[in-house]
Amino acid sequence: MDTRQLRTLIAIAEGGSFAQAAEMVGLTPSAVSQQVFALEQEFGAALFDRATRPPRLNANGLQVLEAAREFLRLEEAVKGAVQGHKVSGTLVIGSVRSSALNLLPEAIKQMHHLYPDLKVNLRVSLSANLISDVAMGRLDAAVVAEHMALPNALRWSPFLREPLHIIAPPGTRDMTGTDLLKTQPFIRFRSAVPLANLIDAEIARKGIVTHDIAEIDTIGAIVTCVENGLGISVVPHVALRGLAEKRLVIRPFGSPPVYRQIGLIERTVAPRARIIEDLHEALADLSGEHGLSRRASPD
């Protein structure tokens, strides 16, 4: 077994077929088949279900695929350390469709300064998909909200603990947050994510019946609607970055104020742990006063 065979196996999984993998790795379809046969001979088991067209990885193949991804990342890290090379390759990270996604472009820019030869590939998806992809090695790390149901092989490290705010259009008359929720048209954040559940639970706890005029599934669109006078809403602090000049009316949400946390999930044993730690610190730094560093502060 050599790394070329492992790379071919990964290409088949990502491309969906032997033919597509051949294009990706610069081989003929026949050569791809020969490499797969060699792998199966070495492991003494079939790695593909050939009853399907195109053939699909079976349980054995999926297990080898996960190990192959881990091995190739580790090989890359060790070569760089031994040979004194700069960190290179691709860091594949994921993120939920959260307002915290706004922090990632700046964090990625900082990573380019720290690791000029490192490429960053960003994928956006749902929390459950991201957690699965990190566990399977398809992602190096992912940005998700606080999530209790994590496999033992994963860990979650928060980089942001921020308050939620009630926001109202410029010129809204002075009143408490509770009175705003009771009297003003309300734009509800409707999405299958923890933040939406957190907002709804607090409103229900306070026994407030809101006057809903819209249900929107992105925080950015909600902020735009509030800016233009459509109604009030509840958003996380990070969604208000760069909006000071808009003169929105802002009130605390909840008593005591309600907070939410965003963090990075990664495998507990990861060859790129140091790079992921630097990404975490970049995100924590960009989160300002609400950022959470996981590095010990100097005495």
Summary of the structure (lengths in Angstrom):
residues: 299
radius of gyration: 23.6
end to end distance: 49.9
largest distance: 75.3
contacts: 916
relative contact order: 0.14
helix: 46%
strand: 23%
